[in-house]
């Protein structure tokens, strides 16, 4: 939750962003605890189906402090690697409220999930199911699982983040799902619990969710006809947020789509996996102006944050609002906000109207709480940014800034 003050400029909750930049340096990721919890309350108010489990998609922002906020608020977690599983457990998420997705789970990752007693594996292929069965037999622990259905639905989002089309690597079609479910019924080590369906990320229309829910309901009806009960209906995440001109989905309308599709099975537990929806608005990236530069065609503002800190603009041509933390008086001009990395694709914003800036001024890249630090790298041997969590007037460093020594520590 951010606001502007007349004297101190832009604030995150009760703390001036400029003061954060001075205290912790830049680039700096800043997260608002209140914003995360406000988004969670909105989801809970919308999804009133009894037993609904909100599993935070840890991939969006795996910082342990943010995870701890959500775990203490009673959410579960969705993980896609053994590393995310360990981070979820360290943040305090209960194993029985964790689901494990991903097309390439290793035997070691499966074993870890089984030992910890997670709620379910979302299985994405017949060979993965066979591997899960072997892991379960070795440990003597039956594996609870869902089958991830690929409904061949166009999520109408960026092609890099669509996951529910037939040409995507995720999930299985209805025919193979049936084969996998029937096979599991013959095994003492496989415990079929239901269906999973995640069709993409940053989806801003109800239509794709409606189509996906109808596809899942069709399979559940067939299972019911064969006497196979479904305990879990995991509809994934992908709930879009408004970065620029997008119209953010109303979670209440989305909840009604799922409620109507699954009204015939009130005992089945609905699971949703929001990530971006919970954390995007809660985060900003602070960057200090280094230089200003003009060419015959462009004006540039060079800052100390770069594509290694926030990859989304370079990777997806994604839009993030950019503001001056303490705007100076004067006419606004169109500028490209760029970083020091040696790539022409290293930009945070293109052709944005900003007030006059000078070296040392601080800019804030907004809506950077999801897929920001999580996707950052050490490209050009640049240490990754620090992260802080703001709660009212309290500020806590939740990840220190890396050093060059950190970068080279594992080399020989």
C-alpha positions as CSV (number, residue, x, y, z in Angstrom):
1,X,0.0,0.0,0.0
2,X,1.7,3.1,-1.2
3,X,0.9,6.8,-1.0
4,X,2.4,10.2,-1.6
5,X,3.2,12.7,1.1
6,X,3.7,16.3,0.4
7,X,7.1,16.6,2.0
8,X,8.7,13.2,1.9
9,X,7.4,12.0,-1.4
10,X,6.1,8.5,-2.2
11,X,5.6,6.2,0.8
12,X,5.3,2.4,1.3
13,X,2.8,2.1,4.1
14,X,4.2,4.5,6.7
15,X,7.7,4.7,5.4
16,X,9.2,7.2,2.9
17,X,10.7,5.3,-0.1
18,X,13.5,7.8,-0.3
19,X,14.5,7.0,3.3
20,X,14.5,3.3,2.4
21,X,16.8,3.9,-0.5
22,X,19.2,5.9,1.7
23,X,19.2,3.3,4.4
24,X,19.5,0.1,2.3
25,X,20.9,1.4,-1.0
26,X,19.6,0.6,-4.5
27,X,18.5,-1.4,-6.4
28,X,16.1,-2.4,-3.6
29,X,12.9,-4.5,-3.6
30,X,10.4,-3.2,-1.1
31,X,7.3,-5.2,-0.1
32,X,4.2,-4.1,1.7
33,X,2.8,-6.6,4.2
34,X,-0.6,-4.8,4.4
35,X,-1.0,-5.0,0.6
36,X,-0.4,-8.8,0.5
37,X,-2.9,-9.4,3.3
38,X,-5.5,-7.0,1.7
39,X,-5.4,-9.0,-1.5
40,X,-5.7,-12.3,0.5
41,X,-8.8,-10.9,2.3
42,X,-10.3,-10.0,-1.0
43,X,-9.9,-13.5,-2.4
44,X,-11.3,-15.1,0.8
45,X,-14.3,-12.8,0.7
46,X,-14.9,-14.0,-2.9
47,X,-14.3,-17.7,-2.7
48,X,-16.9,-18.7,-0.2
49,X,-17.3,-22.4,-1.2
50,X,-16.8,-24.3,2.0
51,X,-13.3,-25.8,2.4
52,X,-11.7,-23.8,-0.4
53,X,-7.9,-23.8,0.0
54,X,-5.8,-20.9,-1.3
55,X,-2.3,-22.2,-2.1
56,X,0.1,-19.4,-2.7
57,X,2.2,-20.0,-5.9
58,X,5.6,-19.6,-4.4
59,X,7.3,-19.1,-7.8
60,X,5.9,-15.6,-7.9
61,X,7.9,-14.5,-5.0
62,X,9.6,-17.1,-2.8
63,X,11.0,-14.7,-0.2
64,X,10.7,-16.5,3.2
65,X,9.4,-13.4,5.0
66,X,6.6,-12.9,2.6
67,X,5.8,-16.7,2.7
68,X,5.7,-16.5,6.5
69,X,3.1,-13.7,6.3
70,X,0.9,-15.9,4.1
71,X,1.5,-19.1,6.1
72,X,0.6,-17.4,9.3
73,X,-2.6,-16.2,7.6
74,X,-3.5,-19.8,7.0
75,X,-2.8,-20.3,3.3
76,X,-1.2,-23.3,1.7
77,X,1.5,-23.2,-0.9
78,X,2.0,-24.4,-4.5
79,X,5.5,-25.4,-5.4
80,X,7.2,-26.5,-8.6
81,X,10.6,-27.7,-7.4
82,X,12.3,-29.4,-4.5
83,X,13.9,-26.0,-3.6
84,X,10.5,-24.3,-3.5
85,X,9.3,-27.2,-1.3
86,X,12.1,-26.6,1.2
87,X,11.5,-22.8,1.2
88,X,7.8,-23.3,1.7
89,X,8.4,-25.6,4.7
90,X,11.0,-23.1,6.1
91,X,8.4,-20.3,5.8
92,X,6.0,-22.3,7.9
93,X,3.5,-23.7,5.4
94,X,1.9,-26.9,6.7
95,X,2.9,-29.9,4.5
96,X,-0.7,-31.0,4.4
97,X,-1.5,-27.7,2.6
98,X,1.2,-27.9,-0.1
99,X,0.7,-29.1,-3.6
100,X,3.6,-29.9,-6.0
101,X,3.2,-29.1,-9.7
102,X,5.7,-29.2,-12.6
103,X,6.5,-31.4,-15.6
104,X,10.0,-32.5,-14.5
105,X,9.8,-33.6,-10.8
106,X,12.9,-35.7,-10.1
107,X,12.8,-38.9,-8.0
108,X,14.6,-37.0,-5.2
109,X,11.9,-34.3,-5.2
110,X,9.1,-36.8,-5.2
111,X,10.8,-38.6,-2.2
112,X,11.0,-35.3,-0.4
113,X,7.4,-34.5,-0.9
114,X,6.4,-38.0,0.2
115,X,8.5,-37.9,3.4
116,X,7.0,-34.5,4.3
117,X,3.5,-35.7,3.7
118,X,2.4,-33.0,1.2
119,X,-1.3,-32.8,0.2
120,X,-0.8,-33.9,-3.4
121,X,1.4,-34.1,-6.4
122,X,-0.1,-32.6,-9.6
123,X,1.0,-35.3,-12.1
124,X,1.7,-34.2,-15.7
125,X,2.5,-37.3,-17.6
126,X,2.1,-41.1,-17.6
127,X,5.9,-41.6,-17.1
128,X,5.8,-39.2,-14.2
129,X,3.0,-41.2,-12.6
130,X,5.1,-44.4,-13.0
131,X,8.1,-42.7,-11.3
132,X,5.9,-41.5,-8.5
133,X,4.6,-45.0,-8.0
134,X,8.2,-46.3,-7.7
135,X,9.1,-43.6,-5.2
136,X,6.1,-44.3,-3.1
137,X,6.8,-48.0,-3.1
138,X,10.5,-47.5,-2.1
139,X,9.4,-45.4,0.8
140,X,6.4,-47.5,1.7
141,X,4.1,-44.4,1.5
142,X,1.2,-44.2,-0.9
143,X,1.3,-41.0,-3.0
144,X,-1.7,-38.7,-3.1
145,X,-2.0,-37.2,-6.5
146,X,-4.1,-35.3,-9.0
147,X,-3.9,-35.5,-12.8
148,X,-3.2,-32.2,-14.5
149,X,-5.7,-31.8,-17.3
150,X,-4.7,-29.9,-20.4
151,X,-8.0,-28.7,-21.8
152,X,-6.6,-27.0,-24.9
153,X,-8.0,-23.6,-23.8
154,X,-6.6,-20.4,-25.1
155,X,-5.9,-18.3,-22.0
156,X,-5.5,-15.1,-24.2
157,X,-2.3,-14.1,-22.5
158,X,1.3,-13.8,-23.5
159,X,2.4,-16.9,-25.4
160,X,5.3,-17.5,-23.0
161,X,2.9,-17.9,-20.1
162,X,0.1,-19.9,-21.6
163,X,0.0,-23.4,-20.3
164,X,-3.4,-24.9,-21.3
165,X,-3.0,-25.3,-25.0
166,X,-2.5,-28.7,-26.7
167,X,0.9,-27.6,-27.9
168,X,2.1,-26.7,-24.4
169,X,4.3,-29.0,-22.4
170,X,1.9,-29.0,-19.4
171,X,-0.7,-31.6,-18.4
172,X,-2.4,-34.4,-20.4
173,X,-5.4,-34.6,-22.6
174,X,-8.6,-36.2,-21.4
175,X,-7.9,-39.6,-23.0
176,X,-4.5,-40.0,-21.3
177,X,-5.9,-38.6,-18.0
178,X,-8.4,-41.5,-18.1
179,X,-5.7,-44.1,-18.7
180,X,-3.6,-42.7,-15.8
181,X,-6.5,-42.7,-13.4
182,X,-7.5,-46.3,-14.3
183,X,-3.9,-47.4,-13.9
184,X,-3.6,-45.8,-10.5
185,X,-6.7,-47.8,-9.4
186,X,-4.7,-51.0,-9.8
187,X,-1.8,-49.8,-7.6
188,X,-1.6,-49.8,-3.8
189,X,1.0,-47.0,-3.9
190,X,-1.1,-44.4,-5.9
191,X,-3.9,-42.6,-4.3
192,X,-5.9,-40.6,-6.9
193,X,-7.5,-37.5,-5.3
194,X,-8.7,-35.4,-8.2
195,X,-7.9,-33.1,-11.1
196,X,-5.7,-30.1,-11.6
197,X,-6.0,-27.5,-14.3
198,X,-3.8,-24.4,-14.7
199,X,-4.1,-22.7,-18.1
200,X,-1.7,-19.8,-17.8
201,X,-0.6,-16.6,-16.1
202,X,-1.8,-13.0,-16.2
203,X,-5.3,-14.0,-17.5
204,X,-7.7,-11.0,-17.5
205,X,-10.8,-12.6,-19.0
206,X,-13.4,-14.9,-17.4
207,X,-13.9,-16.9,-20.6
208,X,-10.8,-19.1,-20.4
209,X,-11.5,-20.0,-16.8
210,X,-15.1,-20.8,-17.7
211,X,-13.9,-23.1,-20.5
212,X,-11.3,-24.8,-18.3
213,X,-13.9,-25.4,-15.5
214,X,-16.3,-26.9,-18.0
215,X,-13.6,-29.3,-19.2
216,X,-12.8,-30.4,-15.7
217,X,-16.5,-30.8,-14.8
218,X,-16.9,-33.0,-17.9
219,X,-14.2,-35.4,-16.7
220,X,-15.6,-35.4,-13.1
221,X,-19.0,-36.4,-14.4
222,X,-17.4,-39.3,-16.3
223,X,-15.5,-40.4,-13.2
224,X,-18.7,-40.2,-11.1
225,X,-20.3,-42.5,-13.7
226,X,-17.6,-45.1,-13.0
227,X,-17.9,-44.8,-9.3
228,X,-14.7,-42.8,-8.8
229,X,-14.9,-40.0,-6.3
230,X,-13.0,-36.8,-6.6
231,X,-11.8,-35.1,-3.4
232,X,-9.7,-32.3,-4.9
233,X,-10.5,-29.8,-7.7
234,X,-7.4,-27.7,-8.2
235,X,-8.1,-24.9,-10.7
236,X,-4.6,-23.4,-10.5
237,X,-4.0,-19.7,-10.7
238,X,-3.3,-17.1,-13.4
239,X,-5.5,-14.4,-12.0
240,X,-4.4,-11.3,-13.9
241,X,-3.6,-7.9,-12.4
242,X,-3.8,-4.4,-13.9
243,X,-0.2,-3.3,-14.8
244,X,-1.4,-0.7,-17.4
245,X,-4.7,-0.8,-19.2
246,X,-5.7,-4.3,-18.4
247,X,-9.0,-4.8,-16.6
248,X,-8.3,-6.8,-13.5
249,X,-10.6,-9.8,-13.0
250,X,-13.2,-9.5,-10.2
251,X,-12.5,-12.5,-7.9
252,X,-16.1,-12.7,-6.9
253,X,-17.1,-13.3,-10.6
254,X,-14.3,-15.8,-11.0
255,X,-15.5,-17.6,-7.8
256,X,-19.0,-17.8,-9.2
257,X,-17.7,-19.5,-12.4
258,X,-16.1,-22.2,-10.3
259,X,-19.1,-22.5,-8.0
260,X,-21.5,-23.0,-10.8
261,X,-19.2,-25.5,-12.7
262,X,-18.7,-27.6,-9.6
263,X,-22.1,-27.2,-7.8
264,X,-22.8,-30.9,-8.3
265,X,-19.9,-31.9,-6.1
266,X,-20.1,-29.9,-2.9
267,X,-17.8,-32.2,-1.0
268,X,-14.9,-31.9,-3.4
269,X,-12.3,-29.4,-2.1
270,X,-11.6,-26.4,-4.4
271,X,-8.0,-25.3,-4.6
272,X,-6.8,-22.1,-6.2
273,X,-3.1,-21.1,-6.7
274,X,-2.8,-17.3,-6.8
275,X,0.8,-15.9,-6.9
276,X,0.9,-12.7,-8.9
277,X,-2.5,-11.7,-7.6
278,X,-1.2,-11.7,-4.0
279,X,2.2,-10.1,-4.4
280,X,2.5,-8.0,-7.6
281,X,0.9,-4.8,-6.2
282,X,2.7,-5.3,-2.9
283,X,6.2,-4.8,-4.4
284,X,8.3,-2.1,-5.9
285,X,11.8,-1.8,-7.2
286,X,13.7,1.3,-6.1
287,X,16.5,2.5,-8.5
288,X,18.8,5.5,-8.4
289,X,19.4,7.7,-11.4
290,X,23.0,7.5,-12.5
291,X,23.1,9.6,-15.7
292,X,20.9,11.3,-18.3
293,X,21.7,10.9,-22.0
294,X,20.2,12.2,-25.2
295,X,20.7,11.0,-28.8
296,X,19.1,12.5,-31.9
297,X,16.1,10.1,-31.4
298,X,15.8,9.3,-27.7
299,X,16.2,10.6,-24.2
300,X,17.6,8.0,-21.7
301,X,17.6,7.9,-18.0
302,X,20.2,5.4,-16.9
303,X,19.6,3.9,-13.4
304,X,21.4,1.3,-11.3
305,X,18.7,-1.4,-11.7
306,X,18.7,-3.5,-14.8
307,X,17.2,-6.4,-16.6
308,X,19.1,-8.8,-14.3
309,X,17.0,-7.2,-11.4
310,X,13.7,-7.1,-13.2
311,X,13.6,-9.3,-16.3
312,X,9.9,-9.0,-17.2
313,X,10.2,-5.9,-19.5
314,X,13.0,-7.5,-21.6
315,X,11.4,-11.0,-21.5
316,X,7.8,-10.2,-22.1
317,X,7.9,-6.5,-23.2
318,X,6.0,-6.1,-19.9
319,X,4.7,-2.8,-18.7
320,X,5.5,-1.6,-15.2
321,X,4.5,1.9,-14.0
322,X,7.5,4.1,-13.1
323,X,7.4,7.1,-10.9
324,X,9.8,9.6,-9.3
325,X,9.9,9.1,-5.6
326,X,10.2,12.8,-5.0
327,X,9.2,14.5,-8.3
328,X,10.8,17.7,-9.2
329,X,8.9,20.6,-10.7
330,X,9.1,21.1,-14.4
331,X,7.6,19.8,-17.7
332,X,7.5,16.1,-18.1
333,X,9.4,14.4,-21.0
334,X,9.3,11.1,-22.7
335,X,12.3,9.0,-21.7
336,X,13.5,5.4,-21.8
337,X,14.5,4.1,-18.3
338,X,17.5,1.8,-18.9
339,X,20.1,-0.1,-16.9
340,X,23.8,-0.7,-17.0
341,X,23.7,-4.2,-18.6
342,X,25.3,-4.6,-22.0
343,X,22.2,-5.5,-23.9
344,X,19.9,-3.3,-26.0
345,X,17.0,-5.1,-24.4
346,X,18.1,-3.9,-21.0
347,X,15.3,-1.5,-20.2
348,X,12.7,-1.0,-17.4
349,X,10.4,1.3,-19.3
350,X,10.2,2.8,-22.8
351,X,8.8,6.2,-23.8
352,X,7.4,7.2,-20.4
353,X,6.5,10.7,-19.3
354,X,8.6,11.5,-16.3
355,X,9.3,14.8,-14.5
356,X,12.9,16.2,-14.6
357,X,15.4,13.9,-12.9
358,X,18.9,14.4,-11.8
359,X,21.7,11.9,-10.8
360,X,20.9,10.6,-7.3
361,X,17.1,10.9,-7.7
362,X,15.2,7.7,-6.9
363,X,12.7,6.1,-9.2
364,X,10.2,3.4,-8.2
365,X,9.2,0.7,-10.6
366,X,5.8,-0.4,-9.4
367,X,3.8,-3.7,-9.3
368,X,7.2,-5.5,-9.1
369,X,6.3,-7.9,-6.3
370,X,5.7,-10.9,-8.5
371,X,8.3,-12.4,-10.9
372,X,10.7,-9.6,-10.0
373,X,13.4,-10.8,-7.6
374,X,12.3,-14.4,-8.3
375,X,13.5,-14.1,-11.9
376,X,16.6,-12.0,-11.2
377,X,20.1,-13.1,-12.1
378,X,23.7,-12.2,-11.7
379,X,24.2,-11.4,-15.4
380,X,27.2,-9.2,-16.1
381,X,28.4,-10.3,-12.6
382,X,25.9,-7.9,-11.0
383,X,25.0,-8.8,-7.4
384,X,21.3,-9.2,-6.8
385,X,19.3,-6.6,-5.0
386,X,18.4,-6.5,-1.3
387,X,14.8,-7.0,-0.2
388,X,12.9,-5.3,2.6
389,X,9.5,-5.9,4.1
390,X,7.4,-2.9,5.4
391,X,4.7,-3.3,8.0
392,X,3.2,0.0,9.1
393,X,6.3,2.0,10.2
394,X,8.4,-1.0,10.8
395,X,11.0,-2.1,8.2
396,X,12.9,-5.3,8.1
397,X,15.7,-6.4,5.8
398,X,14.5,-9.8,4.6
399,X,17.4,-10.5,2.2
400,X,20.7,-8.7,2.3
401,X,22.3,-7.4,-0.9
402,X,24.6,-9.8,-2.6
403,X,28.3,-9.1,-3.0
404,X,30.8,-10.0,-5.7
405,X,32.2,-12.4,-3.2
406,X,28.8,-14.2,-3.1
407,X,28.9,-14.5,-6.9
408,X,32.3,-16.1,-7.1
409,X,32.1,-18.2,-3.9
410,X,31.3,-21.5,-5.6
411,X,33.9,-21.1,-8.3
412,X,37.3,-22.8,-8.3
